[in-house]
Amino acid sequence: MEPAALLPDGLAVAVEAASGARVTAVRPRGGGGASRDGAELDLAWPDGRTASAYMNYDVLKAGAGDDAAFLREAAVLRALSGPLASAGVRVAPYFASVPDQRALVCGMVPGKDRFGGIADPAQRSAIAADFMAQLAALHRIDVTASPVEGMGAVEPADSFIRRRLAVLRAANSGKAWDPLIHLSLNWLDANIPADMPAPVIVHGDAGPGNFLYDGKRVTALLDWELVHYGDPMADLAMLCLRMLFQGFVPLPKAFADYEAAGGYPIDLARVRYWRLLFQTGFARRSRYDDPDAPPPPNLGMNLVYSTIHRRVLSEALADAAGVAMPPVAMPDAPLGAHDRSFTIALDDIRNSIVPRIADQQAAVKAKGMARLIKWWRAIERFEPGFHAVEKQEVEAALARQFSDHAAAWAAFRDSVAADRIATATAMILCNAHEAREAALMAEAMGGLAQTTFAPLE
């Protein structure tokens, strides 16, 4: 099979045009989390040079960010590989980018990415300290004197916040309007931090899983798709979000390592603010049932991440607002009518399909399908009971009766939108709703089902 046939139509040709190299081999790989597809490439230039590269791509533009974010990502990698290399921020060498298909091609870097798999405490501590030193080095780049070509204008962090809030509010509209997002945006709008430092380059998605290491040293920072100019505390807040999915060292140690390496003084209030802002952006409900939305690269993982972000957001928002959350009723139910067929399908994927798949990308998608089947099984069993108790809670809060759950939830949404319900009551109902949604996804989430923010101090 020709290498180009293993990639979306036209992508190999576009990569060759952008890099000046011929694509001689393609090995499909799982991409960046739920956001992007990926492939390893072998490249050959006319002058005889050859290299192996990793390419992530999002040709349907279904992942995180937008076209402008992709251009910023390509720009910062090009700069850190070239004119800003003296800053000492380690990245995969930039080869080429194809903006129309959000494809980014960089050289392969030695190292592993599973920080959570390190058993030696001394190695964990050393790598974490080196990673925090890398963030400090990134933040020390004087972007006023050396702005990154292609990243846009250098702007104060509060300008980024206000623009981000406006984008999130505009997206929270129409049939996608979400009371949880609305409540969080209201709190964020009223509590923008003051006296932030001059803007720095913010990686935007810094933390375990987004760097490579070898021995006790970080070899490259990865996944720059959320890079922007802003407050250095934003990267420390994103570290908190990354730790929802992968273990790291305790945050007080990480923060101390960052300061010791010449980073900015830690401001926990700003860390908490950025943590909530980023969580709100990640917590938009998945659009998997919207016929106008492109399908995500991995729907199973997309739903897992979305569900975790929403549950954690509901908890973090209540904490920020000082609202105590009562226990959430979780009625049990007997096995569903189709439980055995779900089990057979899961066994087939686990025992017969995944072990025989040589294509790593296909294996990742098969595991994502298994997560969906577990979710569907839980919906059949538990959702009717969850809807019944939620309907009763909404009826009690609004002092009205409704014909079914859909009518009750629609009335609750309308009440939040029109500010006809107390904010604390609305937060409690949103938290209960997200706790039940997470319970439906719990088996699919596995060990991530109970994850929450790590202590800041």
DRENDO-1510 file (C-alpha; in Angstrom, 1 decimal, always signed):
<recs>
REC; n; res; u; v; w
REC; 1; MET; +0.0; +0.0; +0.0 .
REC; 2; GLU; +1.3; +3.4; -0.9 .
REC; 3; PRO; +2.1; +5.6; +2.2 .
REC; 4; ALA; -0.3; +8.3; +1.2 .
REC; 5; ALA; -3.2; +5.8; +1.3 .
REC; 6; LEU; -2.8; +5.5; +5.1 .
REC; 7; LEU; -3.5; +9.2; +5.6 .
REC; 8; PRO; -6.6; +11.4; +4.8 .
REC; 9; ASP; -6.9; +12.4; +1.1 .
REC; 10; GLY; -4.3; +14.9; +0.1 .
REC; 11; LEU; -2.5; +15.1; +3.4 .
REC; 12; ALA; +0.7; +13.3; +2.3 .
REC; 13; VAL; +1.0; +15.6; -0.8 .
REC; 14; ALA; +0.5; +18.7; +1.4 .
REC; 15; VAL; +3.1; +17.5; +3.9 .
REC; 16; GLU; +5.6; +17.0; +1.1 .
REC; 17; ALA; +4.9; +20.4; -0.3 .
REC; 18; ALA; +5.3; +22.1; +3.1 .
REC; 19; SER; +8.5; +20.2; +4.1 .
REC; 20; GLY; +10.3; +19.7; +0.8 .
REC; 21; ALA; +10.7; +16.1; +1.7 .
REC; 22; ARG; +9.2; +12.9; +0.3 .
REC; 23; VAL; +7.0; +10.8; +2.6 .
REC; 24; THR; +8.5; +7.3; +2.3 .
REC; 25; ALA; +6.6; +5.5; +5.0 .
REC; 26; VAL; +3.5; +6.1; +7.3 .
REC; 27; ARG; +2.7; +4.3; +10.5 .
REC; 28; PRO; -0.7; +5.4; +11.9 .
REC; 29; ARG; -0.7; +6.1; +15.6 .
REC; 30; GLY; -3.2; +7.3; +18.2 .
REC; 31; GLY; -3.2; +11.1; +18.3 .
REC; 32; GLY; -3.3; +13.7; +21.1 .
REC; 33; GLY; -5.9; +12.3; +23.6 .
REC; 34; ALA; -9.4; +12.8; +22.2 .
REC; 35; SER; -8.4; +15.7; +20.1 .
REC; 36; ARG; -6.2; +14.6; +17.2 .
REC; 37; ASP; -5.2; +11.7; +15.0 .
REC; 38; GLY; -1.5; +10.9; +14.5 .
REC; 39; ALA; +1.1; +9.1; +12.4 .
REC; 40; GLU; +4.8; +8.4; +12.4 .
REC; 41; LEU; +6.4; +9.4; +9.1 .
REC; 42; ASP; +9.7; +8.6; +7.4 .
REC; 43; LEU; +10.9; +11.6; +5.4 .
REC; 44; ALA; +13.6; +11.9; +2.7 .
REC; 45; TRP; +14.9; +15.2; +1.3 .
REC; 46; PRO; +16.4; +15.7; -2.2 .
REC; 47; ASP; +19.9; +16.4; -0.6 .
REC; 48; GLY; +20.0; +12.9; +0.9 .
REC; 49; ARG; +18.9; +13.8; +4.4 .
REC; 50; THR; +16.4; +11.5; +6.1 .
REC; 51; ALA; +14.4; +11.7; +9.3 .
REC; 52; SER; +11.6; +10.1; +11.2 .
REC; 53; ALA; +8.8; +12.4; +12.3 .
REC; 54; TYR; +5.6; +12.5; +14.3 .
REC; 55; MET; +2.6; +14.2; +12.8 .
REC; 56; ASN; -0.6; +15.0; +14.6 .
REC; 57; TYR; -3.6; +16.1; +12.5 .
REC; 58; ASP; -7.2; +17.1; +12.8 .
REC; 59; VAL; -8.5; +17.3; +9.2 .
REC; 60; LEU; -12.1; +17.5; +10.3 .
REC; 61; LYS; -11.3; +20.3; +12.8 .
REC; 62; ALA; -13.2; +18.5; +15.6 .
REC; 63; GLY; -10.5; +18.8; +18.3 .
REC; 64; ALA; -9.5; +21.5; +20.7 .
REC; 65; GLY; -8.7; +25.0; +19.6 .
REC; 66; ASP; -9.3; +26.7; +16.2 .
REC; 67; ASP; -7.4; +27.6; +13.2 .
REC; 68; ALA; -5.8; +30.6; +14.9 .
REC; 69; ALA; -4.7; +28.3; +17.8 .
REC; 70; PHE; -3.1; +25.9; +15.3 .
REC; 71; LEU; -1.1; +28.8; +13.8 .
REC; 72; ARG; +0.1; +29.8; +17.3 .
REC; 73; GLU; +1.2; +26.2; +18.0 .
REC; 74; ALA; +3.2; +26.0; +14.7 .
REC; 75; ALA; +4.7; +29.4; +15.3 .
REC; 76; VAL; +6.0; +28.7; +18.8 .
REC; 77; LEU; +7.5; +25.4; +17.9 .
REC; 78; ARG; +9.2; +27.0; +14.9 .
REC; 79; ALA; +10.6; +29.7; +17.2 .
REC; 80; LEU; +11.7; +27.4; +20.0 .
REC; 81; SER; +13.4; +25.2; +17.4 .
REC; 82; GLY; +15.2; +28.2; +15.9 .
REC; 83; PRO; +15.4; +31.9; +16.9 .
REC; 84; LEU; +14.5; +31.2; +20.6 .
REC; 85; ALA; +16.4; +28.0; +20.9 .
REC; 86; SER; +18.9; +29.7; +23.3 .
REC; 87; ALA; +16.1; +29.9; +25.9 .
REC; 88; GLY; +16.7; +26.2; +26.6 .
REC; 89; VAL; +13.1; +25.1; +26.2 .
REC; 90; ARG; +13.3; +21.6; +24.8 .
REC; 91; VAL; +10.8; +20.8; +22.0 .
REC; 92; ALA; +10.6; +18.4; +19.1 .
REC; 93; PRO; +12.3; +20.1; +16.1 .
REC; 94; TYR; +9.8; +21.7; +13.8 .
REC; 95; PHE; +9.7; +20.4; +10.2 .
REC; 96; ALA; +6.4; +21.6; +8.6 .
REC; 97; SER; +2.8; +22.5; +9.1 .
REC; 98; VAL; -0.3; +22.2; +7.0 .
REC; 99; PRO; -2.9; +24.7; +8.4 .
REC; 100; ASP; -5.8; +23.7; +6.2 .
REC; 101; GLN; -5.7; +20.2; +7.7 .
REC; 102; ARG; -4.2; +21.2; +11.1 .
REC; 103; ALA; -1.3; +18.9; +10.5 .
REC; 104; LEU; +1.9; +19.5; +12.4 .
REC; 105; VAL; +5.1; +17.6; +11.6 .
REC; 106; CYS; +8.0; +17.5; +14.0 .
REC; 107; GLY; +11.1; +15.4; +14.4 .
REC; 108; MET; +11.1; +12.4; +16.7 .
REC; 109; VAL; +12.6; +12.9; +20.2 .
REC; 110; PRO; +13.8; +10.1; +22.4 .
REC; 111; GLY; +11.9; +9.5; +25.6 .
REC; 112; LYS; +8.8; +8.2; +27.3 .
REC; 113; ASP; +5.6; +10.0; +28.1 .
REC; 114; ARG; +4.1; +7.8; +30.9 .
REC; 115; PHE; +5.2; +9.7; +34.0 .
REC; 116; GLY; +2.7; +7.8; +36.1 .
REC; 117; GLY; +4.6; +4.5; +35.3 .
REC; 118; ILE; +7.8; +5.6; +37.0 .
REC; 119; ALA; +8.3; +3.5; +40.2 .
REC; 120; ASP; +11.5; +5.2; +41.5 .
REC; 121; PRO; +10.6; +8.1; +43.8 .
REC; 122; ALA; +14.0; +9.8; +43.2 .
REC; 123; GLN; +13.5; +9.6; +39.4 .
REC; 124; ARG; +10.0; +11.0; +39.7 .
REC; 125; SER; +11.2; +13.9; +41.8 .
REC; 126; ALA; +14.1; +14.7; +39.5 .
REC; 127; ILE; +12.0; +14.6; +36.3 .
REC; 128; ALA; +9.2; +16.7; +37.9 .
REC; 129; ALA; +11.8; +19.3; +39.0 .
REC; 130; ASP; +13.3; +19.5; +35.5 .
REC; 131; PHE; +9.8; +19.8; +34.0 .
REC; 132; MET; +9.0; +22.8; +36.3 .
REC; 133; ALA; +12.4; +24.3; +35.4 .
REC; 134; GLN; +11.3; +24.0; +31.7 .
REC; 135; LEU; +8.2; +26.0; +32.5 .
REC; 136; ALA; +10.2; +28.6; +34.3 .
REC; 137; ALA; +12.5; +28.9; +31.3 .
REC; 138; LEU; +9.6; +29.3; +29.0 .
REC; 139; HIS; +8.1; +32.0; +31.2 .
REC; 140; ARG; +11.4; +33.9; +31.4 .
REC; 141; ILE; +11.4; +34.6; +27.6 .
REC; 142; ASP; +11.0; +38.3; +27.1 .
REC; 143; VAL; +8.2; +38.4; +24.6 .
REC; 144; THR; +8.1; +42.2; +24.7 .
REC; 145; ALA; +11.6; +42.2; +23.3 .
REC; 146; SER; +11.3; +39.0; +21.3 .
REC; 147; PRO; +7.6; +38.4; +20.3 .
REC; 148; VAL; +7.0; +35.1; +18.5 .
REC; 149; GLU; +6.4; +35.7; +14.8 .
REC; 150; GLY; +3.0; +34.2; +14.0 .
REC; 151; MET; +1.6; +34.2; +17.5 .
REC; 152; GLY; -0.2; +37.5; +17.2 .
REC; 153; ALA; +0.0; +40.6; +19.4 .
REC; 154; VAL; +1.4; +40.4; +22.9 .
REC; 155; GLU; -1.5; +41.4; +25.2 .
REC; 156; PRO; -2.1; +41.6; +28.9 .
REC; 157; ALA; -3.5; +38.5; +30.6 .
REC; 158; ASP; -6.8; +40.2; +31.6 .
REC; 159; SER; -7.4; +40.9; +27.9 .
REC; 160; PHE; -7.0; +37.2; +27.2 .
REC; 161; ILE; -9.4; +36.4; +30.0 .
REC; 162; ARG; -12.1; +38.8; +28.8 .
REC; 163; ARG; -11.8; +37.6; +25.2 .
REC; 164; ARG; -11.9; +34.0; +26.4 .
REC; 165; LEU; -15.0; +34.6; +28.5 .
REC; 166; ALA; -16.7; +36.3; +25.5 .
REC; 167; VAL; -15.9; +33.4; +23.3 .
REC; 168; LEU; -17.2; +30.8; +25.8 .
REC; 169; ARG; -20.4; +32.9; +26.4 .
REC; 170; ALA; -21.0; +33.2; +22.6 .
REC; 171; ALA; -20.6; +29.4; +22.3 .
REC; 172; ASN; -23.0; +28.8; +25.1 .
REC; 173; SER; -26.1; +29.6; +23.1 .
REC; 174; GLY; -29.0; +28.1; +21.2 .
REC; 175; LYS; -29.6; +24.4; +21.7 .
REC; 176; ALA; -26.2; +24.1; +23.2 .
REC; 177; TRP; -26.9; +26.5; +26.0 .
REC; 178; ASP; -25.7; +25.0; +29.3 .
REC; 179; PRO; -26.7; +26.2; +32.8 .
REC; 180; LEU; -23.5; +24.9; +34.4 .
REC; 181; ILE; -21.3; +26.8; +31.9 .
REC; 182; HIS; -23.5; +29.9; +32.4 .
REC; 183; LEU; -23.1; +29.9; +36.1 .
REC; 184; SER; -19.4; +29.4; +35.9 .
REC; 185; LEU; -19.0; +32.2; +33.4 .
REC; 186; ASN; -21.0; +34.5; +35.7 .
REC; 187; TRP; -18.6; +33.8; +38.6 .
REC; 188; LEU; -15.5; +34.1; +36.4 .
REC; 189; ASP; -16.7; +37.4; +35.0 .
REC; 190; ALA; -17.2; +38.9; +38.5 .
REC; 191; ASN; -13.8; +37.7; +39.8 .
REC; 192; ILE; -11.1; +38.5; +37.2 .
REC; 193; PRO; -7.8; +38.8; +39.1 .
REC; 194; ALA; -6.1; +42.2; +39.3 .
REC; 195; ASP; -2.4; +43.1; +39.2 .
REC; 196; MET; -1.2; +40.2; +36.9 .
REC; 197; PRO; +2.4; +40.4; +35.7 .
REC; 198; ALA; +3.5; +41.3; +32.1 .
REC; 199; PRO; +2.4; +38.5; +29.7 .
REC; 200; VAL; +4.6; +35.5; +29.0 .
REC; 201; ILE; +4.4; +32.5; +26.7 .
REC; 202; VAL; +1.9; +30.1; +28.3 .
REC; 203; HIS; +2.2; +26.5; +27.1 .
REC; 204; GLY; -1.5; +26.1; +27.8 .
REC; 205; ASP; -1.6; +22.4; +28.4 .
REC; 206; ALA; +1.4; +21.7; +30.6 .
REC; 207; GLY; +1.6; +18.6; +32.7 .
REC; 208; PRO; +2.1; +14.9; +32.8 .
REC; 209; GLY; +1.4; +13.2; +29.5 .
REC; 210; ASN; +2.5; +16.3; +27.6 .
REC; 211; PHE; +6.2; +15.9; +28.0 .
REC; 212; LEU; +8.8; +13.2; +27.2 .
REC; 213; TYR; +11.6; +12.2; +29.6 .
REC; 214; ASP; +14.7; +10.0; +29.5 .
REC; 215; GLY; +16.4; +9.1; +32.7 .
REC; 216; LYS; +16.0; +12.1; +35.0 .
REC; 217; ARG; +15.7; +14.7; +32.3 .
REC; 218; VAL; +12.8; +16.1; +30.3 .
REC; 219; THR; +13.6; +15.7; +26.6 .
REC; 220; ALA; +10.7; +17.7; +25.1 .
REC; 221; LEU; +7.5; +19.6; +26.0 .
REC; 222; LEU; +4.6; +18.3; +23.8 .
REC; 223; ASP; +1.2; +19.4; +22.6 .
REC; 224; TRP; +1.3; +23.1; +22.3 .
REC; 225; GLU; -2.2; +23.5; +20.7 .
REC; 226; LEU; -3.4; +25.8; +23.5 .
REC; 227; VAL; -0.3; +28.1; +23.6 .
REC; 228; HIS; -0.9; +31.8; +24.1 .
REC; 229; TYR; +0.4; +34.9; +25.8 .
REC; 230; GLY; -0.8; +35.4; +29.4 .
REC; 231; ASP; -0.3; +34.9; +33.1 .
REC; 232; PRO; +2.4; +32.3; +34.1 .
REC; 233; MET; +0.0; +31.1; +36.8 .
REC; 234; ALA; -2.1; +29.8; +33.9 .
REC; 235; ASP; +0.4; +27.0; +33.2 .
REC; 236; LEU; +0.4; +26.0; +36.9 .
REC; 237; ALA; -3.4; +25.9; +36.8 .
REC; 238; MET; -3.3; +23.7; +33.7 .
REC; 239; LEU; -0.9; +21.3; +35.6 .
REC; 240; CYS; -3.8; +20.8; +38.0 .
REC; 241; LEU; -6.1; +19.8; +35.1 .
REC; 242; ARG; -3.5; +17.4; +33.6 .
REC; 243; MET; -3.2; +15.8; +37.0 .
REC; 244; LEU; -6.9; +14.8; +36.8 .
REC; 245; PHE; -5.8; +12.2; +34.3 .
REC; 246; GLN; -2.2; +11.4; +35.2 .
REC; 247; GLY; -0.3; +11.3; +38.5 .
REC; 248; PHE; +2.5; +13.8; +39.2 .
REC; 249; VAL; +4.3; +14.9; +42.3 .
REC; 250; PRO; +2.4; +16.8; +45.0 .
REC; 251; LEU; +1.6; +20.3; +43.8 .
REC; 252; PRO; +3.4; +22.1; +46.7 .
REC; 253; LYS; +6.6; +20.4; +45.7 .
REC; 254; ALA; +6.1; +21.2; +42.0 .
REC; 255; PHE; +5.4; +24.9; +42.9 .
REC; 256; ALA; +8.5; +25.0; +45.0 .
REC; 257; ASP; +10.6; +23.5; +42.2 .
REC; 258; TYR; +9.2; +26.1; +39.8 .
REC; 259; GLU; +10.1; +29.0; +42.1 .
REC; 260; ALA; +13.6; +27.5; +42.8 .
REC; 261; ALA; +14.2; +27.4; +39.0 .
REC; 262; GLY; +13.6; +31.1; +38.6 .
REC; 263; GLY; +9.8; +31.0; +38.0 .
REC; 264; TYR; +7.4; +33.6; +39.1 .
REC; 265; PRO; +6.2; +33.8; +42.7 .
REC; 266; ILE; +3.2; +31.4; +43.2 .
REC; 267; ASP; -0.2; +33.1; +43.6 .
REC; 268; LEU; -2.7; +30.4; +44.6 .
REC; 269; ALA; -5.7; +32.7; +44.2 .
REC; 270; ARG; -4.7; +33.2; +40.5 .
REC; 271; VAL; -4.0; +29.5; +40.1 .
REC; 272; ARG; -7.5; +28.7; +41.3 .
REC; 273; TYR; -9.0; +31.3; +39.0 .
REC; 274; TRP; -7.2; +30.0; +35.9 .
REC; 275; ARG; -8.0; +26.4; +36.9 .
REC; 276; LEU; -11.7; +27.2; +36.9 .
REC; 277; LEU; -11.5; +29.2; +33.6 .
REC; 278; PHE; -9.8; +26.4; +31.8 .
REC; 279; GLN; -12.1; +23.8; +33.3 .
REC; 280; THR; -15.1; +25.8; +32.0 .
REC; 281; GLY; -13.6; +25.7; +28.5 .
REC; 282; PHE; -13.0; +22.0; +28.6 .
REC; 283; ALA; -16.4; +21.2; +30.1 .
REC; 284; ARG; -18.5; +22.1; +27.1 .
REC; 285; ARG; -20.9; +19.2; +26.6 .
REC; 286; SER; -19.8; +16.9; +23.7 .
REC; 287; ARG; -21.7; +17.5; +20.4 .
REC; 288; TYR; -21.6; +13.8; +19.4 .
REC; 289; ASP; -25.4; +13.9; +18.5 .
REC; 290; ASP; -25.2; +17.2; +16.5 .
REC; 291; PRO; -25.5; +16.3; +12.8 .
REC; 292; ASP; -23.6; +19.5; +11.9 .
REC; 293; ALA; -20.6; +18.8; +14.1 .
REC; 294; PRO; -17.6; +16.7; +12.8 .
REC; 295; PRO; -17.1; +13.4; +14.6 .
REC; 296; PRO; -14.2; +13.5; +17.2 .
REC; 297; PRO; -11.2; +11.4; +16.5 .
REC; 298; ASN; -12.0; +9.1; +19.5 .
REC; 299; LEU; -15.6; +9.5; +20.7 .
REC; 300; GLY; -15.2; +7.1; +23.7 .
REC; 301; MET; -12.3; +9.1; +25.1 .
REC; 302; ASN; -13.9; +12.4; +24.2 .
REC; 303; LEU; -16.9; +11.5; +26.3 .
REC; 304; VAL; -14.7; +10.3; +29.2 .
REC; 305; TYR; -12.8; +13.6; +29.3 .
REC; 306; SER; -15.9; +15.7; +28.9 .
REC; 307; THR; -17.7; +13.9; +31.7 .
REC; 308; ILE; -14.8; +14.3; +34.1 .
REC; 309; HIS; -14.3; +17.9; +33.3 .
REC; 310; ARG; -18.0; +18.7; +33.9 .
REC; 311; ARG; -18.2; +16.9; +37.2 .
REC; 312; VAL; -15.0; +18.5; +38.4 .
REC; 313; LEU; -16.2; +21.9; +37.2 .
REC; 314; SER; -19.5; +21.6; +39.1 .
REC; 315; GLU; -17.5; +20.8; +42.3 .
REC; 316; ALA; -14.8; +23.5; +41.8 .
REC; 317; LEU; -17.5; +26.2; +41.0 .
REC; 318; ALA; -19.4; +25.4; +44.2 .
REC; 319; ASP; -16.2; +25.5; +46.1 .
REC; 320; ALA; -15.2; +28.9; +44.6 .
REC; 321; ALA; -18.7; +30.3; +45.3 .
REC; 322; GLY; -18.8; +28.9; +48.9 .
REC; 323; VAL; -21.8; +26.7; +48.2 .
REC; 324; ALA; -22.0; +23.4; +50.2 .
REC; 325; MET; -23.1; +20.4; +48.1 .
REC; 326; PRO; -25.5; +18.0; +49.7 .
REC; 327; PRO; -25.3; +14.2; +49.0 .
REC; 328; VAL; -26.6; +13.2; +45.5 .
REC; 329; ALA; -29.3; +10.5; +45.3 .
REC; 330; MET; -28.2; +7.6; +43.1 .
REC; 331; PRO; -31.0; +5.0; +42.9 .
REC; 332; ASP; -30.0; +1.5; +42.1 .
REC; 333; ALA; -31.6; -0.6; +39.3 .
REC; 334; PRO; -31.6; -4.3; +38.1 .
REC; 335; LEU; -29.6; -5.3; +35.1 .
REC; 336; GLY; -31.0; -4.0; +31.8 .
REC; 337; ALA; -32.8; -6.1; +29.2 .
REC; 338; HIS; -29.8; -6.0; +26.9 .
REC; 339; ASP; -27.0; -6.5; +29.5 .
REC; 340; ARG; -25.9; -9.8; +28.1 .
REC; 341; SER; -25.5; -8.5; +24.5 .
REC; 342; PHE; -23.4; -5.6; +25.8 .
REC; 343; THR; -21.2; -8.0; +27.7 .
REC; 344; ILE; -20.7; -10.2; +24.7 .
REC; 345; ALA; -19.7; -7.2; +22.6 .
REC; 346; LEU; -17.2; -6.1; +25.2 .
REC; 347; ASP; -15.7; -9.6; +25.5 .
REC; 348; ASP; -15.3; -9.7; +21.7 .
REC; 349; ILE; -13.4; -6.3; +21.7 .
REC; 350; ARG; -11.2; -7.3; +24.6 .
REC; 351; ASN; -10.4; -10.9; +23.8 .
REC; 352; SER; -10.6; -11.1; +20.0 .
REC; 353; ILE; -10.4; -7.8; +18.3 .
REC; 354; VAL; -7.8; -5.7; +20.2 .
REC; 355; PRO; -5.2; -8.5; +20.5 .
REC; 356; ARG; -5.2; -9.1; +16.8 .
REC; 357; ILE; -5.0; -5.4; +15.7 .
REC; 358; ALA; -1.5; -4.6; +14.4 .
REC; 359; ASP; -2.5; -1.0; +13.6 .
REC; 360; GLN; -2.1; +1.0; +16.9 .
REC; 361; GLN; -4.5; +3.7; +15.8 .
REC; 362; ALA; -7.2; +1.1; +15.2 .
REC; 363; ALA; -6.6; -0.5; +18.6 .
REC; 364; VAL; -7.0; +2.9; +20.3 .
REC; 365; LYS; -10.3; +3.4; +18.5 .
REC; 366; ALA; -11.5; -0.1; +19.5 .
REC; 367; LYS; -10.8; +0.6; +23.1 .
REC; 368; GLY; -12.8; +3.8; +22.7 .
REC; 369; MET; -15.7; +1.8; +21.3 .
REC; 370; ALA; -15.6; -0.4; +24.4 .
REC; 371; ARG; -16.0; +2.7; +26.6 .
REC; 372; LEU; -19.1; +3.6; +24.6 .
REC; 373; ILE; -20.6; +0.1; +25.1 .
REC; 374; LYS; -20.1; +0.4; +28.8 .
REC; 375; TRP; -21.8; +3.8; +28.8 .
REC; 376; TRP; -24.8; +2.5; +26.8 .
REC; 377; ARG; -25.2; -0.4; +29.2 .
REC; 378; ALA; -25.3; +2.0; +32.2 .
REC; 379; ILE; -27.8; +4.3; +30.4 .
REC; 380; GLU; -30.2; +1.4; +29.9 .
REC; 381; ARG; -29.9; +0.3; +33.5 .
REC; 382; PHE; -29.7; +3.5; +35.5 .
REC; 383; GLU; -30.9; +6.5; +33.5 .
REC; 384; PRO; -34.7; +6.1; +34.0 .
REC; 385; GLY; -34.2; +6.1; +37.8 .
REC; 386; PHE; -31.8; +9.0; +37.7 .
REC; 387; HIS; -34.2; +11.0; +35.6 .
REC; 388; ALA; -37.1; +10.3; +38.0 .
REC; 389; VAL; -35.2; +11.6; +41.0 .
REC; 390; GLU; -33.9; +14.6; +39.1 .
REC; 391; LYS; -37.4; +15.5; +38.0 .
REC; 392; GLN; -38.5; +15.5; +41.6 .
REC; 393; GLU; -35.6; +17.8; +42.6 .
REC; 394; VAL; -36.4; +20.3; +39.9 .
REC; 395; GLU; -40.1; +20.3; +40.8 .
REC; 396; ALA; -39.2; +21.0; +44.4 .
REC; 397; ALA; -36.8; +23.8; +43.5 .
REC; 398; LEU; -39.3; +25.5; +41.1 .
REC; 399; ALA; -42.5; +24.6; +43.0 .
REC; 400; ARG; -44.0; +23.2; +39.8 .
REC; 401; GLN; -45.0; +19.8; +38.5 .
REC; 402; PHE; -43.9; +18.5; +35.1 .
REC; 403; SER; -45.0; +15.7; +32.8 .
REC; 404; ASP; -41.6; +14.2; +32.4 .
REC; 405; HIS; -37.9; +14.7; +33.0 .
REC; 406; ALA; -37.3; +16.6; +29.7 .
REC; 407; ALA; -39.9; +19.2; +30.5 .
REC; 408; ALA; -38.5; +19.6; +34.0 .
REC; 409; TRP; -34.9; +20.1; +32.9 .
REC; 410; ALA; -36.0; +22.5; +30.1 .
REC; 411; ALA; -37.8; +24.6; +32.8 .
REC; 412; PHE; -34.8; +24.5; +35.0 .
REC; 413; ARG; -32.6; +25.8; +32.1 .
REC; 414; ASP; -35.0; +28.6; +31.4 .
REC; 415; SER; -35.1; +29.6; +35.1 .
REC; 416; VAL; -31.3; +29.8; +35.2 .
REC; 417; ALA; -31.1; +31.8; +32.0 .
REC; 418; ALA; -33.7; +34.2; +33.2 .
REC; 419; ASP; -32.2; +34.5; +36.7 .
REC; 420; ARG; -35.4; +33.2; +38.3 .
REC; 421; ILE; -33.7; +30.7; +40.6 .
REC; 422; ALA; -31.2; +31.3; +43.4 .
REC; 423; THR; -27.6; +30.8; +42.2 .
REC; 424; ALA; -26.8; +28.4; +45.1 .
REC; 425; THR; -29.9; +26.3; +44.3 .
REC; 426; ALA; -28.9; +26.2; +40.6 .
REC; 427; MET; -25.4; +25.1; +41.4 .
REC; 428; ILE; -26.7; +22.3; +43.7 .
REC; 429; LEU; -29.0; +21.0; +40.9 .
REC; 430; CYS; -26.2; +21.2; +38.3 .
REC; 431; ASN; -23.8; +19.4; +40.6 .
REC; 432; ALA; -26.4; +16.6; +41.1 .
REC; 433; HIS; -26.9; +16.3; +37.4 .
REC; 434; GLU; -23.2; +16.1; +36.6 .
REC; 435; ALA; -22.7; +13.5; +39.4 .
REC; 436; ARG; -25.3; +11.3; +37.9 .
REC; 437; GLU; -23.9; +11.8; +34.4 .
REC; 438; ALA; -20.5; +10.7; +35.8 .
REC; 439; ALA; -22.1; +7.7; +37.4 .
REC; 440; LEU; -23.4; +6.6; +34.0 .
REC; 441; MET; -19.9; +6.9; +32.6 .
REC; 442; ALA; -18.1; +5.4; +35.7 .
REC; 443; GLU; -17.4; +2.0; +34.3 .
REC; 444; ALA; -16.1; +3.5; +31.1 .
REC; 445; MET; -13.8; +5.8; +33.0 .
REC; 446; GLY; -12.3; +3.1; +35.1 .
REC; 447; GLY; -9.7; +4.5; +37.6 .
REC; 448; LEU; -10.6; +8.0; +36.5 .
REC; 449; ALA; -14.1; +7.8; +37.8 .
REC; 450; GLN; -13.4; +9.5; +41.2 .
REC; 451; THR; -10.6; +11.8; +40.1 .
REC; 452; THR; -10.6; +15.4; +41.5 .
REC; 453; PHE; -8.3; +18.3; +41.8 .
REC; 454; ALA; -5.1; +17.6; +43.8 .
REC; 455; PRO; -4.5; +19.9; +46.9 .
REC; 456; LEU; -2.7; +23.1; +46.1 .
REC; 457; GLU; -1.2; +23.4; +49.6 .
</recs>
